[in-house]
């Protein structure tokens, strides 16, 4: 489980394909605190640490993960949002995030608004995911609040700190992003859909 509060930007330093799996090498500020088998969210996708070497660690994405996220588009040098799993009994500063990406969305608009930013993200609503005004959404692992909810798109406002300390600063119109919709909203939508 995660909170959607990004700890660090990591940098992809190696990508190795092995049949349908992809092994990523990542540089990050907290590598010395990691251990093998630990869960880390990478742009919102929970992956397991498989190896640690100096200032870098390695994770593996299987085909299922590559199909449901944008990890297959990563290239060496990309910066990704990282969050280690939460401590039980700690503060939940963001919202409940599972690290299971629901689908990939696309940035269709970004506006600078005198110090803050508003991003509009489009997604395929036929997959059954929904947003609500003032509801929670996770974009590339970042816990954010929806400010404009429509049937296939939504907007979020980003404060300067979040913009400067996450990979939102690198997004462009057309960029793909990993989306995890609010887990409570997903259960409610499923229950209503089954009636």
N, C-alpha and C positions, 0 to 999 in steps of 0.2 A: 504494500500500500504506500501511496505517496500523497503529498499535499498540493503539488503544483507550484511550489515555491522553488525556483531555480537556484541551485547552489553555485554553479560554475558553468562557464562556457568551456567545452572541450573541443579539441581539434582532431580531425581524422588524419592519421599519419600513414595508415596502410589499409589496403583492401585486398583480400585474397579470396578468390572463388574456389570452392571445393564441392564439385557436383552441383547440387541445388542450394547449398549453404554458402553464406558469405561471412568471412571472419574480418572484423574491423579492429584495427589498432588505434587507440585513442590516447592522446595526451590530456591530462587534467591536473588541476591544482591539488586534488585530494587523493591522488593515487597511493601515497604512503599509508593512508588510513583504510584502504580497501583490503578485502580478503577474497580469496577464490570462493565461488558459489554465492557471492553477495549479489543482490538485485540492484540495478541502477536503471533509472529511466533515461532514455536517450531520445530527445525530441518527443517525449511522451511514451515511447515504446520500452517496456520493461525487458531488459536483457541481463543474462547472468555472466558475471566475471569468470572467465575461464583460465586466464593467465595474467601474471603481473611481471613486468620487466622494467626496473628503474622507474622512470617517470611516465611510463605508459602501461596500459592494461588492454586486454583483448576480450571481445565478446563475439558470439556467433548468432547470426540471424538465419533461421530456417526459411524454407520456401513460403510457408503460411504467413510469416511475419513480413516477408518481402512483398507478398501479394496485397497485404492489407495496409501497408504503410508506404512512406516515400523513401525508405532506407535504400532501396535499389537504385535511387538517383544520386545518392551521396557520392562525392568524389574526394580524393585526397586534398586536404587543405580546408574543407568545409568546417565551419564552426557549428557545434550542436549544443543544445541545452541539456544540462545534466542535473539529476537529483538522485541522491541516495534514498533508500527506503526510510520511512519514518520510524521513530522510536515509539513504542507503545507507551502511552502515558505522557507523551509530549504534546506541545501545542499543535493544533490543526489550523495553521495560519491561512491556508488556501481553502480547498474543499477536498472531499474524499475522491482520490484519483487512484484508479487501479493499475495504470500503466498498460492498459489494453486498448490500443488504437481502434476506433470504430470504423473510420474511413479517412480518406485523403480529401482535403478541401483545396480551394484555390483562392489566392488573394486577388480580388478584383478591384479594390480601391484602397488607397492610403492617403490620408490627408494630415498634414501638420497643422495643428491648431494652437498657435502661440504657446508652444512648449510641450504640449501633449500631442498624441497621435491617435487617429481613428482609423482602424483597419476594417474593411468589409470582406468577409469570407463567404464564398459560394460552395455549396455541397449538394450531393445527390440526395434529395429528400425521399426518393423512392425506396431507400434502404430502411426507412422507418425511424430515423433519428430526428429529434425535434429540439428546438431551443425555445426559451421563454424570456421575456423582458426581465432583467435583473436576476436571471438564472445563471448557473455556473456552466462554463465551457473550458475545455483544456485545448490550447493551441500549442503544438510543439512542446507539450509538457507543462505549459504555463497556465496556472489557474487564473481565469479572467471572468469578468461579469459581462453578460450580454446587454447591450444598450439598445439594440434595434433588431427585433426578431421578425423574420419573414419566412415564408414556406420553404425556401431553398437557400437562404442566405441570412447572415446576421452581422452585426458590427460590435466591436469592442473598442474601448478607449484605453490607451496605454500611457501611464505616467512616465516622465523622463527617466526615472531610475530603472524601471522595467525595460524601457527601450534600450538604454545604455548597457544593461547587464545581461541581456539575452540576445538570441539571434534574430529577434524582430527587427533589429537595426539593419539586417542584411536582406530582408524581404523586398521583393519588387512585385509589381503587378504581373500576375501570371505565375508567381511562385507557388509551389505546392506546400501544404502544411498538414501535419498529422492532427486529427481531431479525435478527442475522447469526449463524448457527450456525458452529461451528468448521470451518474449511476441510478439515482433515485428516480429521475425523469424517465430513464429507460425502463425501469420496472413498472412505473405507473402507465406508460404508453403500452407496454406489453399486456398489462392487466385489462386496460380499456379495450385494446384490440381483440382480446380473447372473448369479450362479452357480446 
